[in-house]
């Protein structure tokens, strides 16, 4: 086994090197740089997950309260924490029972209608279409529908002092201030 090549460039040095110089590096150096880059990416992803987990712990209860106050089960809500605007998105995930949808498609066909107007061939139902259907059709499909939520995402934005001042003066904006 050969000893480690100690004269190889670091990731920081490689970042500043012209492509021609990188091309001229020995294959072993490129392999080690690639390994270093993967390790740095893994470390950055772990750090991002750690920070995002901390943010979620800090704001989860406030997000639940803000979402309840807005009468929303899913979707995006916003609130303030000092000079930081917290934007929390909780996506909606809808699953459809494939066997029930197949049976409903057959009932629709037997009733003389085209099931293609209500369901896709893969037995998926567009959520937008579902909410637009007449109540009698939605009621028939309801047992085949399961709503789950996805993972909440939190985005923090530092709000400029002037914007924050303007928002506190507005009568149609409710600011949720405070700590955890």
C-alpha positions in Angstrom: 0.0 0.0 0.0 1.3 3.4 -0.9 1.6 6.2 1.7 -0.9 9.0 1.6 0.0 11.8 -0.8 0.6 14.8 1.4 1.3 17.3 -1.4 -2.2 17.2 -2.8 -4.3 20.3 -2.7 -7.0 20.8 -0.1 -10.7 21.3 -1.1 -10.3 25.0 -0.4 -7.2 25.2 -2.7 -8.9 23.0 -5.4 -11.9 25.4 -5.3 -9.6 28.3 -6.4 -7.6 26.2 -9.0 -8.3 26.6 -12.7 -9.8 23.5 -14.3 -6.6 23.0 -16.3 -4.6 22.6 -13.1 -7.2 20.2 -11.6 -7.0 18.1 -14.8 -3.3 17.9 -14.4 -3.5 16.4 -10.9 -2.7 12.7 -10.4 -5.7 10.5 -10.4 -5.0 9.6 -6.7 -5.3 13.3 -5.8 -8.6 13.6 -7.7 -9.9 10.4 -5.9 -8.9 11.8 -2.5 -10.4 15.3 -3.3 -13.7 13.5 -4.3 -13.6 11.6 -1.1 -13.0 14.8 0.9 -15.8 16.5 -1.0 -18.3 13.7 -0.2 -17.2 13.8 3.5 -17.7 17.5 3.6 -21.1 17.2 2.0 -22.2 14.6 4.5 -21.0 16.7 7.3 -22.8 19.8 5.9 -26.0 17.7 5.5 -25.7 16.5 9.1 -25.2 20.0 10.3 -28.2 21.3 8.3 -30.4 18.5 9.7 -29.2 19.4 13.2 -30.0 23.1 12.8 -33.3 22.4 11.1 -34.3 20.0 13.9 -33.4 22.7 16.4 -35.6 25.3 14.5 -38.4 22.8 14.3 -38.3 22.2 18.1 -38.2 25.9 18.8 -41.2 26.8 16.6 -43.3 23.7 16.4 -45.8 24.7 19.1 -46.1 28.3 17.8 -46.7 26.9 14.3 -49.4 24.6 15.6 -51.0 27.5 17.3 -50.7 29.9 14.4 -52.1 27.2 12.0 -55.1 26.6 14.4 -55.7 30.3 14.6 -55.7 30.5 10.8 -58.1 27.5 10.6 -55.6 25.5 8.6 -54.6 21.9 8.9 -51.9 22.1 6.3 -50.2 24.7 4.1 -48.1 27.8 4.9 -48.3 30.0 7.9 -46.1 33.0 8.9 -45.3 34.6 12.2 -42.6 36.9 13.7 -40.0 36.2 16.2 -38.4 39.5 16.8 -36.8 40.6 13.5 -37.1 37.2 12.0 -40.1 36.1 9.9 -40.8 32.4 10.4 -42.4 30.7 7.4 -43.7 27.2 8.1 -45.0 24.9 5.4 -46.8 21.6 6.3 -47.6 19.9 3.0 -50.7 17.7 2.6 -50.2 14.2 1.4 -53.3 12.4 0.1 -53.4 8.7 -0.6 -56.3 6.8 -2.3 -57.3 3.2 -1.6 -56.8 1.6 -5.0 -59.3 -1.2 -4.5 -62.1 1.2 -3.5 -61.3 3.5 -6.4 -61.4 0.5 -8.8 -64.8 -0.5 -7.4 -66.1 3.1 -7.7 -64.9 3.3 -11.2 -66.9 0.2 -12.0 -70.0 1.7 -10.3 -69.6 4.9 -12.3 -69.2 2.9 -15.6 -72.3 0.7 -14.6 -74.2 3.9 -14.1 -73.6 4.9 -17.7 -70.9 7.6 -16.9 -67.3 7.7 -17.9 -65.1 7.0 -14.9 -62.3 8.8 -16.7 -64.0 12.1 -15.7 -63.5 11.3 -12.0 -60.4 9.1 -11.7 -57.1 8.8 -13.5 -56.2 5.4 -15.0 -53.7 4.7 -12.2 -56.5 5.2 -9.7 -55.3 8.5 -8.4 -57.6 11.4 -7.8 -56.4 15.0 -8.2 -57.0 16.9 -5.0 -58.0 20.0 -6.9 -60.7 18.0 -8.8 -61.8 16.2 -5.6 -62.5 19.5 -3.9 -64.5 20.7 -6.9 -66.8 17.7 -7.2 -70.4 17.8 -6.1 -70.9 16.6 -2.5 -72.6 13.3 -3.5 -69.5 12.3 -5.6 -67.1 13.3 -2.9 -69.1 11.4 -0.3 -68.8 8.2 -2.3 -65.0 8.6 -2.7 -64.4 9.7 0.9 -63.8 6.2 2.3 -61.0 5.6 -0.3 -59.2 8.8 0.7 -56.5 9.2 3.4 -54.9 12.5 4.2 -51.5 12.6 5.8 -49.2 15.5 6.3 -45.6 15.7 5.1 -42.7 17.1 7.0 -42.9 20.7 8.1 -40.3 23.0 6.6 -39.2 26.2 8.4 -37.7 29.2 6.6 -36.3 32.1 8.7 -35.9 35.5 7.1 -34.4 38.5 8.8 -36.8 41.3 8.3 -35.2 44.8 7.9 -36.0 47.2 10.7 -38.1 49.5 8.5 -40.2 46.6 7.3 -40.7 45.3 10.8 -41.8 48.8 12.0 -44.2 49.1 9.1 -45.7 45.8 9.9 -46.3 46.7 13.5 -48.1 49.8 12.4 -50.4 47.9 10.0 -53.9 47.0 11.3 -54.3 43.9 9.1 -51.1 42.1 10.2 -51.0 40.1 13.4 -47.5 39.6 14.8 -46.7 36.7 17.0 -43.8 37.8 19.1 -41.8 36.2 21.8 -39.7 33.2 22.5 -40.3 29.5 22.4 
